[in-house]
Structure formats: structure tokens, C-alpha cells
């Protein structure tokens, strides 16, 4: 009987191919890529080898034959019926371990394949939840006891890297259960992996005195394991402290590190520079020029630090953002057709600013009304791509089109989660929000409440005086760290260079004495 297609249009697992949809997986376990022409052939069930050995779905360690068959895990059995080795497939990469001796282990296949054990047999989002274990036997045992998707990493040491590589797949499930070993490496891996995911969907399975899921199955503790799984709680990144020793250690912890500065002198002095773990909010009426202020900070941090950066500009395409950054670097409006700046010129500027490839990340896709989509993307930029600065311009657009109450609830949720994430993950968020005619953040007052630093931008865009029309006043309305509030400088926009420069007291006095046209 010919095999049937089980999963079509899959990414090719072979190194160097790069096709996103040419690979097909068949029901007999083999796969074929119609782009590069390579095939993956699994070991055949009951296949007789020259040495008299066979490969079988052999029930052992409390795990049924049916579960081994579901995961395509074969045991090599010699001619006398003695089990020798067990083959665990991690995509096209296989870990083959001794039947009785874990240390008797070899690997075969494509070692660059970072798929999780069992991932190929559970389509994305096929169930409400997925369980991640630390070993192949534990994934088999979890599936045996729960009957729900269970996958495994290769080791505790590589747990974060493996889960990060499959973060889109794992996030397709509404609940993610971490069921790593109870020893120190397993618990350290739990902390590392937990940071990759939204804490609202993450659950930590604690097995008490038992080391892992397979041990519980072998000892007949199926019901107890299900209880542990059902009682799994959300991960708490920081525990409660109470003793004097704990309080002393907390007092001795270093303050949030300063990782950058503002390009504007007065703001920099009043805010005491830029620190990790802060939510910095810029508010303004529409068309005041908030994006240019934000872009000036982006350019400054790219040029003065080496930290990775994520940019989410929901009102402009990546092309315009890149041209804007290049324009600041060149001192002219690079986006205008008569500026004479080519795409090659723009990329040369970007390379000079970033200094290394993979440092600057853009995300502009917008097509979901679910705030968790943007939260997951920011988490990915921070935890996987290593971004220390995230720019979100602007938060209000994420909920445009909702009724007043729906808009408020979504913005309340989004702003609270963003503020929590800056502390949890240790990155700095620069966020923009429109304000209404009363000067309050549009849609939700909570946005301003959760911000560590709130900077309002004020500009008279209808002023008859040209000079006044191009002035932007910075006003600090909230400063949790330093406490200083009030006027924080006046920026002058030069349309010839498309850049902002802070006016000195001398500049302002000269303008008063010689008003512009």
C-alpha cells in the first residue's frame, strides 16, 4: 500500500534548503522535500537487519507499545530478543541511547535540526495545552498518563535555546506546562524557559519527591501525576521575601543599570539617563511630531550603545523608518525624492549605525485585535533576539476601532502587562500614546499610571510664527525614579535636515529678542 500525505506544505528540515513549504511528511514516517529533493527515511518497523536484529515498538518503562508507535520510537532488539538501543527522533536528528544504560548514547542525522521530540506528531494549536519535559521518556510518560500533547527538549543545558527556536509552535497552544526534572539543572532550566512565555499561559508542574514524569509512571503514580499537572500554578519569577537576611540582600542589590542616554541634555539630566526595566511613555496630541522625537532617541542609542533594539512603528512601513534613521545620520530628509539618497546610501548608514548585523529588529505587521499578539512579539524580541530597547509607536493604534469600554479594557490590560514585562525581562520600553483634549492618555488613564517616566510633547502646529511652529516643548509629568517634573527642554525642528536640536537658554533669549517670521 502506498503511503499517504500526513502533513503537507511544511518547512524543509534539511540544512541549506530554506524552503518554507516544499516538505511533505507521510503516514509511514518518511518525508520528502520537493525543493531540494532530499528525503528522510525512518527505520522500518520489524525490519530485519543483517545481524538478525529487528526494530520494534517495544513496551517498557511503564509506557505502552501504542505510545511508542505514536512517537515513532523504535527499540533495536537482537536475534535472542534482548533490547539493545532506543531511537528517539527529534525531527531529522536522532538521539540513540542504550536500553539499560543512559550514558551509552549516540546521535545521528541533522544536528542543526532544533525541533522538539514529539513535535511532528502534534500539529500547532491542536489542543488546549502542551507539556514540555526534559527527556524523551518523560514526554512519552506524560502522554501515556494525560493523553494530551507532550514534547521534550534534548537537555536542561540547551532548554532555552530549543524552546526559543520553536516559540511560535509552542505559543500556538493556550497553556504551556513545564514539567522538567526536579533536580537543580531541571529547575534552572525551568527559570530560563519560563522567561520566554507570557506568564498567563505558563504553568509549572511540581512533582514533589519524584524526579520526573517517567519515574512517577513506573511507580504507578499516574493519578498523582495528573493531580500535580492539574494543580500546576503560574510561574512566579520572584518569590516573597521576609527574613532580615533576605531584606538585607534585597537592599544590597544593584540599582537598575544605566544603559543609555537621551540625545536631549535637559531631559537626560532630569531623568538621570535611561535605565533597564523602565516603561517610558511619550504623550502628545496628533500630528505633533512624536515619531521624530522617538526616532531621534532610536538613532542616538544605535550610535552610542551596542544593545539590540526592537522597533514597532504601527503608522509607518519599515522603509520609511529606515529612511528616517538614515536621514538623521546624513543630516537631510532621506525619504524625500529630491534628497538624492539611494537605497544603497540608506543601507550604508544603517550599517554604520548598527555596527553589526542582526542588531536592529522591525515589526510592523498589524492585523490582530488580540493584545497578546504584540506582547508575544515583544517578549520574542527581548528573550530570543536579545533586545534591550523596544520602541512602540503607538499603543493607541493597537485597539483602534473598538467601542469605548472594549478599548479601555484592552489598553488597561496591555499597558499593565507591558509594565510588568519590563521588570520581569529587564528591558526598557519607549511607548507613545495619544492624548485627548483634556491631556489624558486616550482610551485608558492606566497607560500614564503604570509609566515610570511620562514625557508630554507640546507644539503649536497652527502658530503663524514659523519658528514657534517648529518648537516642541518637553514636559515631564511623572518621574518615578528621580522625582523631577516640569519643563524638560525645548526642541527645534529643522526641516532642511529633518532633525531636532535642543535650544539653549541663549537660543531662546535670542529668539525672544528677534522673533522669527
Secondary structure as the mmCIF struct_conf table of DSSP 4:
data_model
#
loop_
_struct_conf.conf_type_id
_struct_conf.id
_struct_conf.beg_label_comp_id
_struct_conf.beg_label_asym_id
_struct_conf.beg_label_seq_id
_struct_conf.end_label_comp_id
_struct_conf.end_label_asym_id
_struct_conf.end_label_seq_id
STRN STRN1 UNK A 5 UNK A 10
HELX_LH_PP_P HELX_LH_PP_P1 UNK A 11 UNK A 12
BEND BEND1 UNK A 14 UNK A 14
TURN_TY1_P TURN_TY1_P1 UNK A 15 UNK A 17
BEND BEND2 UNK A 20 UNK A 21
STRN STRN2 UNK A 23 UNK A 26
TURN_TY1_P TURN_TY1_P2 UNK A 27 UNK A 28
BEND BEND3 UNK A 29 UNK A 29
STRN STRN3 UNK A 31 UNK A 33
TURN_TY1_P TURN_TY1_P3 UNK A 34 UNK A 36
STRN STRN4 UNK A 39 UNK A 40
HELX_LH_PP_P HELX_LH_PP_P2 UNK A 42 UNK A 44
TURN_TY1_P TURN_TY1_P4 UNK A 45 UNK A 46
HELX_LH_PP_P HELX_LH_PP_P3 UNK A 47 UNK A 49
TURN_TY1_P TURN_TY1_P5 UNK A 50 UNK A 51
BEND BEND4 UNK A 52 UNK A 52
STRN STRN5 UNK A 54 UNK A 56
STRN STRN6 UNK A 60 UNK A 60
TURN_TY1_P TURN_TY1_P6 UNK A 61 UNK A 62
STRN STRN7 UNK A 63 UNK A 63
HELX_RH_AL_P HELX_RH_AL_P1 UNK A 65 UNK A 70
TURN_TY1_P TURN_TY1_P7 UNK A 71 UNK A 72
STRN STRN8 UNK A 74 UNK A 77
TURN_TY1_P TURN_TY1_P8 UNK A 79 UNK A 80
BEND BEND5 UNK A 81 UNK A 81
STRN STRN9 UNK A 83 UNK A 90
TURN_TY1_P TURN_TY1_P9 UNK A 91 UNK A 92
STRN STRN10 UNK A 93 UNK A 98
BEND BEND6 UNK A 99 UNK A 100
TURN_TY1_P TURN_TY1_P10 UNK A 102 UNK A 103
STRN STRN11 UNK A 105 UNK A 109
TURN_TY1_P TURN_TY1_P11 UNK A 111 UNK A 112
HELX_LH_PP_P HELX_LH_PP_P4 UNK A 115 UNK A 116
STRN STRN12 UNK A 117 UNK A 117
TURN_TY1_P TURN_TY1_P12 UNK A 118 UNK A 118
HELX_RH_3T_P HELX_RH_3T_P1 UNK A 119 UNK A 121
BEND BEND7 UNK A 122 UNK A 122
TURN_TY1_P TURN_TY1_P13 UNK A 124 UNK A 125
BEND BEND8 UNK A 126 UNK A 128
STRN STRN13 UNK A 129 UNK A 133
BEND BEND9 UNK A 134 UNK A 135
HELX_RH_AL_P HELX_RH_AL_P2 UNK A 136 UNK A 146
BEND BEND10 UNK A 148 UNK A 148
STRN STRN14 UNK A 150 UNK A 152
BEND BEND11 UNK A 154 UNK A 154
BEND BEND12 UNK A 156 UNK A 156
TURN_TY1_P TURN_TY1_P14 UNK A 157 UNK A 158
HELX_RH_AL_P HELX_RH_AL_P3 UNK A 159 UNK A 165
TURN_TY1_P TURN_TY1_P15 UNK A 166 UNK A 166
HELX_RH_AL_P HELX_RH_AL_P4 UNK A 167 UNK A 171
TURN_TY1_P TURN_TY1_P16 UNK A 172 UNK A 172
BEND BEND13 UNK A 173 UNK A 174
STRN STRN15 UNK A 175 UNK A 179
BEND BEND14 UNK A 182 UNK A 183
HELX_RH_AL_P HELX_RH_AL_P5 UNK A 184 UNK A 194
TURN_TY1_P TURN_TY1_P17 UNK A 195 UNK A 196
BEND BEND15 UNK A 197 UNK A 197
TURN_TY1_P TURN_TY1_P18 UNK A 199 UNK A 201
STRN STRN16 UNK A 202 UNK A 204
TURN_TY1_P TURN_TY1_P19 UNK A 208 UNK A 209
BEND BEND16 UNK A 212 UNK A 212
HELX_RH_AL_P HELX_RH_AL_P6 UNK A 213 UNK A 218
TURN_TY1_P TURN_TY1_P20 UNK A 219 UNK A 220
HELX_RH_AL_P HELX_RH_AL_P7 UNK A 222 UNK A 230
TURN_TY1_P TURN_TY1_P21 UNK A 231 UNK A 231
STRN STRN17 UNK A 233 UNK A 233
BEND BEND17 UNK A 237 UNK A 238
BEND BEND18 UNK A 243 UNK A 243
HELX_RH_AL_P HELX_RH_AL_P8 UNK A 244 UNK A 252
BEND BEND19 UNK A 253 UNK A 253
HELX_LH_PP_P HELX_LH_PP_P5 UNK A 254 UNK A 257
STRN STRN18 UNK A 258 UNK A 260
BEND BEND20 UNK A 263 UNK A 264
HELX_RH_AL_P HELX_RH_AL_P9 UNK A 265 UNK A 271
TURN_TY1_P TURN_TY1_P22 UNK A 272 UNK A 272
BEND BEND21 UNK A 273 UNK A 273
STRN STRN19 UNK A 274 UNK A 275
TURN_TY1_P TURN_TY1_P23 UNK A 276 UNK A 277
STRN STRN20 UNK A 279 UNK A 284
TURN_TY1_P TURN_TY1_P24 UNK A 286 UNK A 287
BEND BEND22 UNK A 288 UNK A 288
HELX_RH_AL_P HELX_RH_AL_P10 UNK A 290 UNK A 304
STRN STRN21 UNK A 308 UNK A 313
TURN_TY1_P TURN_TY1_P25 UNK A 314 UNK A 315
BEND BEND23 UNK A 316 UNK A 316
HELX_RH_AL_P HELX_RH_AL_P11 UNK A 318 UNK A 330
TURN_TY1_P TURN_TY1_P26 UNK A 331 UNK A 331
BEND BEND24 UNK A 332 UNK A 332
TURN_TY1_P TURN_TY1_P27 UNK A 334 UNK A 335
BEND BEND25 UNK A 336 UNK A 336
HELX_RH_3T_P HELX_RH_3T_P2 UNK A 337 UNK A 339
HELX_RH_AL_P HELX_RH_AL_P12 UNK A 343 UNK A 354
BEND BEND26 UNK A 356 UNK A 356
TURN_TY1_P TURN_TY1_P28 UNK A 357 UNK A 358
STRN STRN22 UNK A 360 UNK A 362
HELX_RH_AL_P HELX_RH_AL_P13 UNK A 371 UNK A 383
TURN_TY1_P TURN_TY1_P29 UNK A 384 UNK A 385
STRN STRN23 UNK A 387 UNK A 393
HELX_RH_3T_P HELX_RH_3T_P3 UNK A 395 UNK A 399
TURN_TY1_P TURN_TY1_P30 UNK A 400 UNK A 401
BEND BEND27 UNK A 402 UNK A 402
HELX_RH_AL_P HELX_RH_AL_P14 UNK A 404 UNK A 425
TURN_TY1_P TURN_TY1_P31 UNK A 426 UNK A 426
STRN STRN24 UNK A 428 UNK A 434
STRN STRN25 UNK A 435 UNK A 435
TURN_TY1_P TURN_TY1_P32 UNK A 437 UNK A 438
BEND BEND28 UNK A 439 UNK A 440
STRN STRN26 UNK A 441 UNK A 441
BEND BEND29 UNK A 442 UNK A 443
TURN_TY1_P TURN_TY1_P33 UNK A 445 UNK A 445
HELX_RH_AL_P HELX_RH_AL_P15 UNK A 446 UNK A 450
BEND BEND30 UNK A 452 UNK A 452
STRN STRN27 UNK A 453 UNK A 458
TURN_TY1_P TURN_TY1_P34 UNK A 461 UNK A 462
BEND BEND31 UNK A 464 UNK A 465
HELX_RH_AL_P HELX_RH_AL_P16 UNK A 466 UNK A 469
TURN_TY1_P TURN_TY1_P35 UNK A 470 UNK A 470
STRN STRN28 UNK A 471 UNK A 479
TURN_TY1_P TURN_TY1_P36 UNK A 480 UNK A 482
STRN STRN29 UNK A 486 UNK A 494
TURN_TY1_P TURN_TY1_P37 UNK A 495 UNK A 498
STRN STRN30 UNK A 499 UNK A 502
HELX_LH_PP_P HELX_LH_PP_P6 UNK A 503 UNK A 504
HELX_RH_AL_P HELX_RH_AL_P17 UNK A 505 UNK A 513
BEND BEND32 UNK A 514 UNK A 514
#
